[in-house]
């Protein structure tokens, strides 16, 4: 029973990820009126679970930061790490900021790892590799979405002449690619919910079957989060960064989905929020820098840099307060 109570922290983190990241897949679609809010959250819930089950297991064995590869977290340490990540996420979700849930969660794990092993025991090479990926991610998303609007926009304008047909294509595309985005998020992000508990042996000795079970449980938590509390960030992504027409929204969500899924194949947990914000900014740049809400972007970027540090410090503080090493 005590172990199950500790696992609740990871599931709460999964709930926060689902709530915060629901806007990443359908914020643009809802913001343009192409997809209804209720339809969006149901689609996110279903496909984030499917992605977690089918591909989420790929990241579980690599979700650790010790240099030797032999350090094993305890159930209590896993609970502290996920609690710190969840607390940091929920504050930013409340204010409608599409924070990097992945970086918050990893910050909590890093805090516990540093406290237990010391700075010398951490694999800083691996962390640097992930950090570079996180920096590249929004830049790549912006570049791909900018090119997509320029290139595909030219093709669409010359092949589809009827407005009604074009609108139908946009609506179907936003729905399909939004579902794909939810699938990609589930596959990539679920590891941060139950990954620490998998490493602690909660689901049994490390194996593909146990990783799938861990990913399924985390996926359920993420699905519930999307269904119950996804509204604030959907509005931020859909309207507050830059005004989007249906075509731009379609390119943004497609870019997000492709980029996140790409990093999943590399077994690197990345931020779904960074991918969609970069993509939305990229389509906004097509119409000029003045159309992008620089103040909103600056607030989001600041949260990205601060959130893992805050989560790590929270984890260290909670562990020290409870006498956990």
Phi, psi and omega per residue, in radians:
X1 nan -0.712 3.119
X2 -1.092 -0.708 3.124
X3 -1.115 -0.683 3.125
X4 -1.143 -0.671 3.104
X5 -1.119 -0.646 3.100
X6 -1.195 -0.656 3.108
X7 -1.103 -0.474 3.127
X8 -0.981 -0.568 3.119
X9 -1.069 -0.738 3.104
X10 -1.149 -0.678 3.130
X11 -1.220 -0.596 3.057
X12 -1.134 -0.674 3.058
X13 -1.084 -0.756 3.094
X14 -1.062 -0.693 3.078
X15 -1.049 -0.767 3.134
X16 -1.129 -0.649 3.111
X17 -1.140 -0.792 3.118
X18 -1.071 -0.711 3.133
X19 -1.165 -0.766 -3.076
X20 -1.295 -0.612 -3.012
X21 -1.666 -0.009 3.100
X22 -1.017 -0.618 3.139
X23 -1.199 -0.356 -3.107
X24 -1.171 -0.564 -3.130
X25 -1.591 -0.662 -3.004
X26 -2.175 0.076 3.109
X27 -1.047 -0.743 3.131
X28 -1.170 -0.686 -3.124
X29 -1.191 -0.754 3.118
X30 -1.208 -0.674 3.138
X31 -1.079 -0.541 3.117
X32 -1.604 -0.053 3.136
X33 1.403 0.168 -3.097
X34 -1.361 -0.517 -3.122
X35 -2.287 2.393 3.114
X36 -1.284 2.617 -3.093
X37 -1.010 -0.808 -3.093
X38 -1.084 -0.732 3.098
X39 -1.075 -0.710 -3.103
X40 -1.082 -0.861 -3.063
X41 -1.198 -0.585 3.090
X42 -1.153 -0.750 3.114
X43 -1.097 -0.735 3.104
X44 -1.049 -0.820 -3.100
X45 -1.037 -0.764 -3.089
X46 -1.201 -0.866 -2.997
X47 -1.406 -0.431 3.045
X48 -1.173 -0.589 3.088
X49 -1.216 -0.735 3.115
X50 -1.075 -0.799 3.121
X51 -1.089 -0.687 3.126
X52 -1.081 -0.758 -3.085
X53 -1.237 -0.778 -3.005
X54 -1.381 -0.582 -3.057
X55 -2.314 -0.154 -3.076
X56 -1.061 -0.527 -3.102
X57 -1.058 -0.376 -3.029
X58 -1.081 -0.423 -3.040
X59 -1.741 -0.097 -2.968
X60 -1.232 -0.728 -3.081
X61 -1.195 -0.441 -3.131
X62 -1.643 0.112 -3.061
X63 -1.545 1.191 3.080
X64 -2.741 2.788 -2.952
X65 -2.243 0.118 3.137
X66 -1.354 2.535 -3.069
X67 -1.185 -0.623 -3.073
X68 -1.416 -0.427 -3.087
X69 1.415 0.108 -3.078
X70 -1.895 -0.204 -3.108
X71 -1.215 2.375 -3.139
X72 -2.183 2.110 -3.139
X73 -1.245 2.699 3.045
X74 -1.579 2.917 3.097
X75 -1.032 -0.706 -3.110
X76 -1.149 -0.741 3.098
X77 -1.101 -0.708 3.098
X78 -1.086 -0.692 3.134
X79 -1.152 -0.720 3.123
X80 -1.116 -0.764 -3.113
X81 -1.080 -0.794 -3.120
X82 -1.252 -0.583 3.088
X83 -1.113 -0.773 3.130
X84 -1.095 -0.769 3.102
X85 -1.090 -0.762 -3.122
X86 -1.128 -0.708 -3.139
X87 -1.093 -0.758 3.126
X88 -1.127 -0.706 -3.139
X89 -1.131 -0.782 -3.025
X90 -1.162 -0.596 3.088
X91 -1.060 -0.799 -3.107
X92 -1.275 -0.573 3.068
X93 -1.123 -0.682 3.132
X94 -1.025 -0.650 -3.134
X95 -1.553 0.113 3.073
X96 1.283 0.407 3.141
X97 -1.638 2.119 3.128
X98 -1.308 1.331 -3.086
X99 -1.225 2.876 3.046
X100 -1.424 1.705 3.130
X101 -1.095 -0.620 3.128
X102 -1.085 -0.802 -3.101
X103 -1.208 -0.594 3.028
X104 -1.060 -0.837 -3.109
X105 -1.133 -0.759 3.134
X106 -1.161 -0.596 3.070
X107 -1.043 -0.714 3.092
X108 -1.092 -0.753 3.114
X109 -1.131 -0.709 3.131
X110 -1.113 -0.688 3.132
X111 -1.047 -0.802 3.120
X112 -1.143 -0.704 -3.131
X113 -1.114 -0.757 3.130
X114 -1.120 -0.737 -3.132
X115 -1.129 -0.640 -3.066
X116 -1.455 -0.664 -3.018
X117 -1.910 -0.278 -3.048
X118 1.438 2.900 -3.092
X119 -1.069 -0.580 -3.078
X120 -1.256 -0.371 -3.093
X121 -1.528 -0.080 -3.084
X122 -1.523 2.475 3.049
X123 -1.453 1.530 -3.102
X124 -1.223 -0.418 3.085
X125 -1.116 -0.761 3.129
X126 -1.162 -0.755 3.137
X127 -1.093 -0.704 3.114
X128 -1.114 -0.700 3.103
X129 -1.037 -0.775 3.110
X130 -1.197 -0.684 -3.132
X131 -1.075 -0.766 3.095
X132 -1.063 -0.694 3.108
X133 -1.093 -0.705 3.127
X134 -1.141 -0.595 3.108
X135 -1.260 -0.715 -3.124
X136 -1.178 -0.620 -3.011
X137 -0.904 -1.017 -3.108
X138 -1.162 -0.559 3.110
X139 -1.154 -0.796 3.118
X140 -1.103 -0.700 3.123
X141 -1.088 -0.747 3.132
X142 -1.119 -0.742 -3.120
X143 -1.151 -0.757 -3.120
X144 -1.163 -0.751 -3.127
X145 -1.189 -0.649 3.093
X146 -1.077 -0.815 3.125
X147 -1.142 -0.632 -3.141
X148 -1.128 -0.760 3.110
X149 -1.113 -0.755 3.138
X150 -1.132 -0.863 -3.045
X151 -1.327 -0.958 -3.097
X152 -1.220 -0.520 3.091
X153 -1.060 -0.711 3.117
X154 -1.106 -0.719 -3.136
X155 -1.169 -0.804 -3.090
X156 -1.091 -0.757 -3.116
X157 -1.068 -0.457 -3.070
X158 -1.760 -0.156 -3.109
X159 -1.968 -0.506 -3.126
X160 -2.014 1.981 -3.052
X161 -1.755 -0.489 -3.074
X162 -1.488 2.239 -3.086
X163 -1.113 -0.700 -3.119
X164 -1.094 -0.742 3.111
X165 -1.129 -0.728 -3.132
X166 -1.095 -0.770 3.126
X167 -1.095 -0.669 3.105
X168 -1.129 -0.730 3.104
X169 -1.067 -0.750 3.141
X170 -1.081 -0.802 -3.101
X171 -1.113 -0.783 3.125
X172 -1.141 -0.745 -3.138
X173 -1.088 -0.752 3.129
X174 -1.112 -0.656 3.119
X175 -1.200 -0.822 -3.106
X176 -1.151 -0.827 -3.100
X177 -1.270 -0.484 3.031
X178 -1.133 -0.720 3.075
X179 -1.124 -0.702 3.090
X180 -1.101 -0.685 3.104
X181 -1.114 -0.704 3.097
X182 -1.123 -0.696 3.085
X183 -1.063 -0.823 -3.123
X184 -1.112 -0.676 3.127
X185 -1.146 -0.755 3.106
X186 -1.051 -0.764 -3.129
X187 -1.112 -0.644 -3.035
X188 -1.598 -0.693 -2.962
X189 -1.635 -0.281 -3.029
X190 -1.114 -0.439 -3.095
X191 -1.054 -0.529 -3.087
X192 -1.315 -0.211 -3.139
X193 -1.469 -0.915 -3.086
X194 -2.009 0.016 3.124
X195 -0.973 -0.808 3.127
X196 -1.058 -0.625 -3.139
X197 -1.294 -0.568 3.030
X198 -1.109 -0.778 3.111
X199 -1.144 -0.510 3.135
X200 -1.401 -0.107 3.106
X201 1.558 0.249 -3.118
X202 -1.068 -0.644 -3.095
X203 -1.653 0.119 -3.089
X204 1.887 -3.093 3.117
X205 -1.065 2.511 -3.118
X206 -0.928 2.192 3.106
X207 -2.835 2.865 3.141
X208 -1.090 -0.733 -3.123
X209 -1.078 -0.758 -3.138
X210 -1.236 -0.571 3.079
X211 -1.163 -0.668 3.104
X212 -1.127 -0.730 3.104
X213 -1.096 -0.749 3.111
X214 -1.102 -0.744 -3.140
X215 -1.162 -0.635 3.113
X216 -1.099 -0.789 -3.133
X217 -1.124 -0.750 3.095
X218 -1.132 -0.644 3.116
X219 -1.109 -0.655 3.091
X220 -1.085 -0.760 3.130
X221 -1.091 -0.717 3.121
X222 -1.143 -0.680 3.127
X223 -1.110 -0.740 3.120
X224 -1.118 -0.679 3.111
X225 -1.075 -0.732 3.119
X226 -1.107 -0.685 -3.095
X227 -1.232 -0.571 -2.973
X228 -1.742 -0.425 -2.973
X229 -2.640 0.683 -3.057
X230 -1.671 0.035 -2.957
X231 -1.213 -0.721 -3.026
X232 -1.053 -0.821 -3.066
X233 -1.332 -0.485 3.047
X234 -1.006 -0.727 3.131
X235 -1.184 -0.736 -3.137
X236 -1.048 -0.851 -3.105
X237 -1.194 -0.690 -3.040
X238 -1.328 -0.472 -2.987
X239 -2.342 -0.513 -2.916
X240 -1.475 -0.400 -3.105
X241 -1.447 -0.891 3.070
X242 -2.792 2.614 3.122
X243 -1.230 2.353 -3.085
X244 -2.101 2.408 2.932
X245 -1.597 2.924 -3.069
X246 -0.990 -0.675 -3.118
X247 -1.161 -0.785 3.121
X248 -1.088 -0.689 3.105
X249 -1.100 -0.704 3.124
X250 -1.079 -0.796 3.133
X251 -1.117 -0.701 -3.108
X252 -1.098 -0.825 -3.085
X253 -1.265 -0.572 3.070
X254 -1.148 -0.761 3.108
X255 -1.047 -0.836 3.108
X256 -0.936 -0.832 -3.061
X257 -1.134 -0.779 -3.119
X258 -1.128 -0.765 -3.084
X259 -1.171 -0.798 3.139
X260 -1.109 -0.726 3.137
X261 -1.145 -0.625 3.102
X262 -1.046 -0.821 -3.126
X263 -1.215 -0.441 3.050
X264 -1.087 -0.695 3.134
X265 -1.169 -0.392 3.076
X266 -1.556 0.009 -3.124
X267 1.060 0.635 3.096
X268 -1.987 2.033 3.074
X269 -1.247 2.116 -3.112
X270 -2.143 3.028 -3.086
X271 -1.578 2.078 3.037
X272 -1.091 -0.615 3.134
X273 -1.146 -0.736 3.116
X274 -1.081 -0.676 -3.120
X275 -1.124 -0.801 -3.072
X276 -1.312 -0.654 3.128
X277 -1.154 -0.713 3.063
X278 -1.078 -0.719 3.141
X279 -1.161 -0.739 3.126
X280 -1.140 -0.717 3.090
X281 -1.111 -0.658 3.134
X282 -1.099 -0.751 3.120
X283 -1.234 -0.517 3.087
X284 -1.170 -0.600 -3.138
X285 -1.144 -0.374 3.098
X286 -1.061 -0.613 -3.134
X287 -1.598 -0.028 3.109
X288 2.061 2.644 -3.100
X289 -1.061 -0.576 -3.073
X290 -1.135 -0.313 -3.121
X291 -1.442 -0.190 -3.113
X292 -1.644 2.318 3.132
X293 -1.341 1.614 -3.057
X294 -1.117 -0.635 -3.139
X295 -1.118 -0.750 3.119
X296 -1.127 -0.735 3.127
X297 -1.105 -0.696 3.141
X298 -1.108 -0.690 3.098
X299 -1.100 -0.713 3.140
X300 -1.176 -0.811 -3.139
X301 -1.071 -0.693 3.122
X302 -1.071 -0.725 3.124
X303 -1.116 -0.662 3.121
X304 -1.050 -0.752 -3.099
X305 -1.320 -0.608 -3.065
X306 -1.448 -0.550 -2.982
X307 -1.049 -0.791 3.133
X308 -1.158 -0.583 3.113
X309 -1.169 -0.791 3.131
X310 -1.079 -0.777 -3.137
X311 -1.099 -0.708 3.122
X312 -1.113 -0.775 3.123
X313 -1.139 -0.671 3.085
X314 -1.086 -0.768 -3.139
X315 -1.070 -0.784 3.128
X316 -1.108 -0.763 -3.136
X317 -1.108 -0.774 3.133
X318 -1.114 -0.765 -3.122
X319 -1.108 -0.752 -3.134
X320 -1.159 -0.669 3.134
X321 -1.123 -0.568 -3.120
X322 -1.625 -0.028 -3.123
X323 1.281 0.534 -3.095
X324 -1.787 2.330 3.118
X325 -2.139 nan nan
